[in-house]
Amino acid sequence: MGLVRMSIEGRPVEAPANCSILQAFLHAGETLVEGVGCMGQGVCGSCRVMVRRSGDPDVKTALACETLVEDGMQVAFLDYFTESERHVYRIEETSDSWEAMRTIAEVFPEAAHCRHCSGCDRACPKGLEVQEGVRGAVEGRLTAASRVFDECVMCNLCTLACPEHIRPNHLGLFVRRMIAAQTLRPANLMLRLQQIESGQMTIDFDAPGARPPA
């Protein structure tokens, strides 16, 4: 199998043609120092890179773990710079659906200032319609907004691309948490648990299957 010649962080690298950028980095004898979740060091989405392919003048963002190497490819790992101000909230205080839009406006006030530049869409390595997710959250379409971020790996590339500092992935996570906090538990389950707690229904721990293996 032939080797692909490329550069990572300005250093020439040779790696098998069927490996990812991350594998090529390790193949070259480099050492991972932070954040790569699939290598047991952090969270998924931490291997952010900027990629320029041979013959393509554009620089694109990607995840090093899922992007295959190509001959002549130029790669630079992209650090994530934490915002000076964080969004602070208590999810247990968001259980009133009537206040959902007001809560989003208070916690993420910058979301309403979206320029619809599509920078977040272009930056997303998973191809998510991030801009539409932000719009849905601002307009109160929480279920639709949450679905946009179902496959988000929290790589923060959309945040880095946003000129309004919206942090779309964090907004998406907040919406998903809010929906979970507002979802009613099944009524029949709650009734059965109350019957058990009150003694109306007893549990036979000696019945077959009552003690499943750990």
Phi and psi in degrees as GROMACS dihedral restraints (atoms count N, CA, C in turn):
[ dihedral_restraints ]
;  ai    aj    ak    al  type     phi  dphi    fc
    3     4     5     6     1   -72.7    20    10
    4     5     6     7     1   164.8    20    10
    6     7     8     9     1  -103.9    20    10
    7     8     9    10     1   145.4    20    10
    9    10    11    12     1   -97.2    20    10
   10    11    12    13     1   134.9    20    10
   12    13    14    15     1  -105.2    20    10
   13    14    15    16     1   126.2    20    10
   15    16    17    18     1  -150.8    20    10
   16    17    18    19     1  -175.4    20    10
   18    19    20    21     1  -132.4    20    10
   19    20    21    22     1   138.1    20    10
   21    22    23    24     1  -126.3    20    10
   22    23    24    25     1   122.1    20    10
   24    25    26    27     1    56.0    20    10
   25    26    27    28     1    35.3    20    10
   27    28    29    30     1    80.9    20    10
   28    29    30    31     1     0.0    20    10
   30    31    32    33     1  -105.1    20    10
   31    32    33    34     1   134.4    20    10
   33    34    35    36     1   -65.8    20    10
   34    35    36    37     1   136.7    20    10
   36    37    38    39     1  -135.5    20    10
   37    38    39    40     1   141.3    20    10
   39    40    41    42     1  -118.7    20    10
   40    41    42    43     1   134.3    20    10
   42    43    44    45     1  -151.6    20    10
   43    44    45    46     1   157.7    20    10
   45    46    47    48     1   -57.9    20    10
   46    47    48    49     1   146.0    20    10
   48    49    50    51     1   -67.0    20    10
   49    50    51    52     1   -19.3    20    10
   51    52    53    54     1  -102.2    20    10
   52    53    54    55     1    17.8    20    10
   54    55    56    57     1  -105.3    20    10
   55    56    57    58     1   164.6    20    10
   57    58    59    60     1   -83.7    20    10
   58    59    60    61     1   168.4    20    10
   60    61    62    63     1   -59.3    20    10
   61    62    63    64     1   -40.8    20    10
   63    64    65    66     1   -63.5    20    10
   64    65    66    67     1   -42.5    20    10
   66    67    68    69     1   -66.5    20    10
   67    68    69    70     1   -37.1    20    10
   69    70    71    72     1   -63.9    20    10
   70    71    72    73     1   -38.6    20    10
   72    73    74    75     1   -60.6    20    10
   73    74    75    76     1   -44.2    20    10
   75    76    77    78     1   -71.4    20    10
   76    77    78    79     1   -37.3    20    10
   78    79    80    81     1   -60.4    20    10
   79    80    81    82     1   -31.9    20    10
   81    82    83    84     1   -78.2    20    10
   82    83    84    85     1     0.0    20    10
   84    85    86    87     1    87.6    20    10
   85    86    87    88     1    10.0    20    10
   87    88    89    90     1   -79.3    20    10
   88    89    90    91     1   162.5    20    10
   90    91    92    93     1  -116.6    20    10
   91    92    93    94     1   130.6    20    10
   93    94    95    96     1   -75.8    20    10
   94    95    96    97     1   132.7    20    10
   96    97    98    99     1  -113.5    20    10
   97    98    99   100     1   -15.2    20    10
   99   100   101   102     1  -163.2    20    10
  100   101   102   103     1   148.4    20    10
  102   103   104   105     1    74.2    20    10
  103   104   105   106     1    -6.5    20    10
  105   106   107   108     1   -85.7    20    10
  106   107   108   109     1   107.4    20    10
  108   109   110   111     1   -63.1    20    10
  109   110   111   112     1   -40.1    20    10
  111   112   113   114     1   -69.3    20    10
  112   113   114   115     1   -12.7    20    10
  114   115   116   117     1  -101.1    20    10
  115   116   117   118     1    14.1    20    10
  117   118   119   120     1    77.5    20    10
  118   119   120   121     1    18.4    20    10
  120   121   122   123     1  -111.0    20    10
  121   122   123   124     1   -10.9    20    10
  123   124   125   126     1  -172.5    20    10
  124   125   126   127     1  -133.7    20    10
  126   127   128   129     1  -117.9    20    10
  127   128   129   130     1   154.2    20    10
  129   130   131   132     1   -58.9    20    10
  130   131   132   133     1   142.4    20    10
  132   133   134   135     1    96.4    20    10
  133   134   135   136     1     2.5    20    10
  135   136   137   138     1   -85.2    20    10
  136   137   138   139     1   -11.5    20    10
  138   139   140   141     1   -92.8    20    10
  139   140   141   142     1    55.5    20    10
  141   142   143   144     1   -69.5    20    10
  142   143   144   145     1   136.0    20    10
  144   145   146   147     1  -139.7    20    10
  145   146   147   148     1   156.1    20    10
  147   148   149   150     1  -104.2    20    10
  148   149   150   151     1   134.0    20    10
  150   151   152   153     1  -127.3    20    10
  151   152   153   154     1   133.0    20    10
  153   154   155   156     1  -123.0    20    10
  154   155   156   157     1   120.1    20    10
  156   157   158   159     1   -89.3    20    10
  157   158   159   160     1   152.6    20    10
  159   160   161   162     1   -58.4    20    10
  160   161   162   163     1   128.1    20    10
  162   163   164   165     1    84.5    20    10
  163   164   165   166     1    -3.6    20    10
  165   166   167   168     1  -111.1    20    10
  166   167   168   169     1   118.1    20    10
  168   169   170   171     1   -73.5    20    10
  169   170   171   172     1   -16.7    20    10
  171   172   173   174     1   -84.5    20    10
  172   173   174   175     1   143.7    20    10
  174   175   176   177     1  -100.7    20    10
  175   176   177   178     1   129.6    20    10
  177   178   179   180     1  -122.6    20    10
  178   179   180   181     1   155.8    20    10
  180   181   182   183     1   -94.9    20    10
  181   182   183   184     1   151.4    20    10
  183   184   185   186     1  -161.2    20    10
  184   185   186   187     1   176.7    20    10
  186   187   188   189     1  -105.9    20    10
  187   188   189   190     1   129.4    20    10
  189   190   191   192     1   -65.5    20    10
  190   191   192   193     1   -24.4    20    10
  192   193   194   195     1   -75.4    20    10
  193   194   195   196     1   -22.9    20    10
  195   196   197   198     1  -119.9    20    10
  196   197   198   199     1     5.5    20    10
  198   199   200   201     1  -105.3    20    10
  199   200   201   202     1   120.0    20    10
  201   202   203   204     1   -75.2    20    10
  202   203   204   205     1   146.4    20    10
  204   205   206   207     1   -72.7    20    10
  205   206   207   208     1   152.9    20    10
  207   208   209   210     1  -136.7    20    10
  208   209   210   211     1   151.6    20    10
  210   211   212   213     1   -63.8    20    10
  211   212   213   214     1   131.1    20    10
  213   214   215   216     1    83.4    20    10
  214   215   216   217     1     2.5    20    10
  216   217   218   219     1   -68.7    20    10
  217   218   219   220     1   140.8    20    10
  219   220   221   222     1  -114.9    20    10
  220   221   222   223     1   130.0    20    10
  222   223   224   225     1  -130.5    20    10
  223   224   225   226     1   139.8    20    10
  225   226   227   228     1  -137.3    20    10
  226   227   228   229     1   128.2    20    10
  228   229   230   231     1   -71.1    20    10
  229   230   231   232     1   144.8    20    10
  231   232   233   234     1  -114.3    20    10
  232   233   234   235     1   116.7    20    10
  234   235   236   237     1   -73.3    20    10
  235   236   237   238     1   157.8    20    10
  237   238   239   240     1  -110.3    20    10
  238   239   240   241     1   123.8    20    10
  240   241   242   243     1   -97.8    20    10
  241   242   243   244     1   118.1    20    10
  243   244   245   246     1   -67.9    20    10
  244   245   246   247     1   136.4    20    10
  246   247   248   249     1   -63.6    20    10
  247   248   249   250     1   149.6    20    10
  249   250   251   252     1   -68.4    20    10
  250   251   252   253     1   -28.0    20    10
  252   253   254   255     1  -118.9    20    10
  253   254   255   256     1   133.8    20    10
  255   256   257   258     1  -103.9    20    10
  256   257   258   259     1   154.3    20    10
  258   259   260   261     1   -83.0    20    10
  259   260   261   262     1   119.7    20    10
  261   262   263   264     1  -111.6    20    10
  262   263   264   265     1   129.6    20    10
  264   265   266   267     1  -158.1    20    10
  265   266   267   268     1   162.2    20    10
  267   268   269   270     1  -116.8    20    10
  268   269   270   271     1   112.4    20    10
  270   271   272   273     1   -63.6    20    10
  271   272   273   274     1   -27.0    20    10
  273   274   275   276     1   -69.2    20    10
  274   275   276   277     1   -12.4    20    10
  276   277   278   279     1   -94.6    20    10
  277   278   279   280     1     7.7    20    10
  279   280   281   282     1  -112.6    20    10
  280   281   282   283     1    27.0    20    10
  282   283   284   285     1   -80.3    20    10
  283   284   285   286     1   -11.3    20    10
  285   286   287   288     1   -91.4    20    10
  286   287   288   289     1   107.2    20    10
  288   289   290   291     1   -65.1    20    10
  289   290   291   292     1   -23.8    20    10
  291   292   293   294     1   -64.3    20    10
  292   293   294   295     1   -24.1    20    10
  294   295   296   297     1  -101.6    20    10
  295   296   297   298     1    10.1    20    10
  297   298   299   300     1   -58.7    20    10
  298   299   300   301     1   -50.3    20    10
  300   301   302   303     1   -65.7    20    10
  301   302   303   304     1   -39.1    20    10
  303   304   305   306     1   -64.3    20    10
  304   305   306   307     1   -40.1    20    10
  306   307   308   309     1   -64.3    20    10
  307   308   309   310     1   -43.5    20    10
  309   310   311   312     1   -62.4    20    10
  310   311   312   313     1   -41.1    20    10
  312   313   314   315     1   -64.7    20    10
  313   314   315   316     1   -32.9    20    10
  315   316   317   318     1   -78.1    20    10
  316   317   318   319     1   -40.5    20    10
  318   319   320   321     1   -81.2    20    10
  319   320   321   322     1   -37.6    20    10
  321   322   323   324     1  -124.1    20    10
  322   323   324   325     1    64.7    20    10
  324   325   326   327     1   -62.4    20    10
  325   326   327   328     1   -27.6    20    10
  327   328   329   330     1   -71.7    20    10
  328   329   330   331     1   -15.6    20    10
  330   331   332   333     1   -62.5    20    10
  331   332   333   334     1   -32.7    20    10
  333   334   335   336     1   -71.0    20    10
  334   335   336   337     1   -10.9    20    10
  336   337   338   339     1   -97.6    20    10
  337   338   339   340     1    13.6    20    10
  339   340   341   342     1   -53.0    20    10
  340   341   342   343     1   130.2    20    10
  342   343   344   345     1   -86.7    20    10
  343   344   345   346     1    -6.6    20    10
  345   346   347   348     1    56.5    20    10
  346   347   348   349     1    43.6    20    10
  348   349   350   351     1   -85.4    20    10
  349   350   351   352     1   -12.0    20    10
  351   352   353   354     1    69.2    20    10
  352   353   354   355     1    12.0    20    10
  354   355   356   357     1   -61.1    20    10
  355   356   357   358     1   -37.5    20    10
  357   358   359   360     1   -67.7    20    10
  358   359   360   361     1   -38.1    20    10
  360   361   362   363     1   -63.5    20    10
  361   362   363   364     1   -43.3    20    10
  363   364   365   366     1   -68.9    20    10
  364   365   366   367     1   -30.9    20    10
  366   367   368   369     1   -80.0    20    10
  367   368   369   370     1   -23.8    20    10
  369   370   371   372     1   -68.0    20    10
  370   371   372   373     1   119.5    20    10
  372   373   374   375     1   -74.7    20    10
  373   374   375   376     1   -12.2    20    10
  375   376   377   378     1   -97.4    20    10
  376   377   378   379     1    -0.4    20    10
  378   379   380   381     1    71.9    20    10
  379   380   381   382     1    26.2    20    10
  381   382   383   384     1   -78.0    20    10
  382   383   384   385     1   150.8    20    10
  384   385   386   387     1   -85.9    20    10
  385   386   387   388     1    71.4    20    10
  387   388   389   390     1   -59.8    20    10
  388   389   390   391     1   -44.3    20    10
  390   391   392   393     1   -58.2    20    10
  391   392   393   394     1   -40.9    20    10
  393   394   395   396     1   -67.9    20    10
  394   395   396   397     1   -33.9    20    10
  396   397   398   399     1   -64.3    20    10
  397   398   399   400     1   -41.0    20    10
  399   400   401   402     1   -64.8    20    10
  400   401   402   403     1   -44.8    20    10
  402   403   404   405     1   -59.7    20    10
  403   404   405   406     1   -44.3    20    10
  405   406   407   408     1   -61.7    20    10
  406   407   408   409     1   -40.3    20    10
  408   409   410   411     1   -64.7    20    10
  409   410   411   412     1   -43.4    20    10
  411   412   413   414     1   -65.4    20    10
  412   413   414   415     1   -36.6    20    10
  414   415   416   417     1   -85.1    20    10
  415   416   417   418     1    -1.6    20    10
  417   418   419   420     1    86.6    20    10
  418   419   420   421     1     8.3    20    10
  420   421   422   423     1   -87.3    20    10
  421   422   423   424     1    73.3    20    10
  423   424   425   426     1   -66.5    20    10
  424   425   426   427     1   -42.5    20    10
  426   427   428   429     1   -62.6    20    10
  427   428   429   430     1   -45.4    20    10
  429   430   431   432     1   -64.1    20    10
  430   431   432   433     1   -40.0    20    10
  432   433   434   435     1   -65.4    20    10
  433   434   435   436     1   -41.3    20    10
  435   436   437   438     1   -66.0    20    10
  436   437   438   439     1   -34.7    20    10
  438   439   440   441     1   -64.7    20    10
  439   440   441   442     1   -32.0    20    10
  441   442   443   444     1   -59.6    20    10
  442   443   444   445     1   -36.6    20    10
  444   445   446   447     1   -98.0    20    10
  445   446   447   448     1    12.9    20    10
  447   448   449   450     1   -57.6    20    10
  448   449   450   451     1   -36.7    20    10
  450   451   452   453     1  -104.2    20    10
  451   452   453   454     1    14.6    20    10
  453   454   455   456     1   -66.1    20    10
  454   455   456   457     1   133.4    20    10
  456   457   458   459     1  -104.4    20    10
  457   458   459   460     1     9.7    20    10
  459   460   461   462     1    58.8    20    10
  460   461   462   463     1    43.9    20    10
  462   463   464   465     1   -78.2    20    10
  463   464   465   466     1   -15.5    20    10
  465   466   467   468     1    71.9    20    10
  466   467   468   469     1     9.5    20    10
  468   469   470   471     1   -66.0    20    10
  469   470   471   472     1   -33.3    20    10
  471   472   473   474     1   -66.1    20    10
  472   473   474   475     1   -35.5    20    10
  474   475   476   477     1   -65.6    20    10
  475   476   477   478     1   -42.9    20    10
  477   478   479   480     1   -65.5    20    10
  478   479   480   481     1   -28.3    20    10
  480   481   482   483     1   -85.7    20    10
  481   482   483   484     1   -13.7    20    10
  483   484   485   486     1   -83.3    20    10
  484   485   486   487     1   119.2    20    10
  486   487   488   489     1   -71.4    20    10
  487   488   489   490     1   -16.7    20    10
  489   490   491   492     1   -99.0    20    10
  490   491   492   493     1     5.0    20    10
  492   493   494   495     1    55.9    20    10
  493   494   495   496     1    43.7    20    10
  495   496   497   498     1   -74.8    20    10
  496   497   498   499     1   -30.9    20    10
  498   499   500   501     1    58.3    20    10
  499   500   501   502     1    62.4    20    10
  501   502   503   504     1   -55.9    20    10
  502   503   504   505     1   -39.1    20    10
  504   505   506   507     1   -65.5    20    10
  505   506   507   508     1   -33.9    20    10
  507   508   509   510     1   -72.3    20    10
  508   509   510   511     1   -35.7    20    10
  510   511   512   513     1   -63.0    20    10
  511   512   513   514     1   -43.2    20    10
  513   514   515   516     1   -61.7    20    10
  514   515   516   517     1   -41.3    20    10
  516   517   518   519     1   -65.2    20    10
  517   518   519   520     1   -39.2    20    10
  519   520   521   522     1   -62.9    20    10
  520   521   522   523     1   -43.2    20    10
  522   523   524   525     1   -63.0    20    10
  523   524   525   526     1   -43.2    20    10
  525   526   527   528     1   -63.1    20    10
  526   527   528   529     1   -40.3    20    10
  528   529   530   531     1   -66.7    20    10
  529   530   531   532     1   -39.4    20    10
  531   532   533   534     1   -62.9    20    10
  532   533   534   535     1   -43.2    20    10
  534   535   536   537     1   -61.8    20    10
  535   536   537   538     1   -42.5    20    10
  537   538   539   540     1   -62.6    20    10
  538   539   540   541     1   -37.7    20    10
  540   541   542   543     1   -70.3    20    10
  541   542   543   544     1   -26.2    20    10
  543   544   545   546     1   -95.4    20    10
  544   545   546   547     1    -6.1    20    10
  546   547   548   549     1   -79.4    20    10
  547   548   549   550     1   126.9    20    10
  549   550   551   552     1   -72.2    20    10
  550   551   552   553     1   139.5    20    10
  552   553   554   555     1   -71.7    20    10
  553   554   555   556     1   150.3    20    10
  555   556   557   558     1   -54.0    20    10
  556   557   558   559     1   129.4    20    10
  558   559   560   561     1   -61.7    20    10
  559   560   561   562     1   -38.6    20    10
  561   562   563   564     1   -68.4    20    10
  562   563   564   565     1   -32.5    20    10
  564   565   566   567     1   -67.3    20    10
  565   566   567   568     1   -44.3    20    10
  567   568   569   570     1   -63.1    20    10
  568   569   570   571     1   -40.0    20    10
  570   571   572   573     1   -62.9    20    10
  571   572   573   574     1   -44.5    20    10
  573   574   575   576     1   -64.6    20    10
  574   575   576   577     1   -40.6    20    10
  576   577   578   579     1   -63.8    20    10
  577   578   579   580     1   -38.2    20    10
  579   580   581   582     1   -66.2    20    10
  580   581   582   583     1   -38.2    20    10
  582   583   584   585     1   -64.9    20    10
  583   584   585   586     1   -38.0    20    10
  585   586   587   588     1   -68.0    20    10
  586   587   588   589     1   -45.1    20    10
  588   589   590   591     1   -64.5    20    10
  589   590   591   592     1   -35.3    20    10
  591   592   593   594     1   -83.8    20    10
  592   593   594   595     1    -9.1    20    10
  594   595   596   597     1    88.9    20    10
  595   596   597   598     1     0.4    20    10
  597   598   599   600     1   -65.4    20    10
  598   599   600   601     1   -26.8    20    10
  600   601   602   603     1  -130.3    20    10
  601   602   603   604     1   130.6    20    10
  603   604   605   606     1  -107.1    20    10
  604   605   606   607     1   157.5    20    10
  606   607   608   609     1  -110.3    20    10
  607   608   609   610     1   125.7    20    10
  609   610   611   612     1   -90.1    20    10
  610   611   612   613     1    98.1    20    10
  612   613   614   615     1   -71.6    20    10
  613   614   615   616     1   -10.0    20    10
  615   616   617   618     1   -93.6    20    10
  616   617   618   619     1    -2.4    20    10
  618   619   620   621     1   -70.3    20    10
  619   620   621   622     1   150.4    20    10
  621   622   623   624     1   -56.6    20    10
  622   623   624   625     1   129.4    20    10
  624   625   626   627     1    83.5    20    10
  625   626   627   628     1    -0.9    20    10
  627   628   629   630     1   -73.1    20    10
  628   629   630   631     1   -22.3    20    10
  630   631   632   633     1  -123.2    20    10
  631   632   633   634     1    78.8    20    10
  633   634   635   636     1   -64.6    20    10
  634   635   636   637     1   151.4    20    10
  636   637   638   639     1   -61.5    20    10
  637   638   639   640     1   145.9    20    10
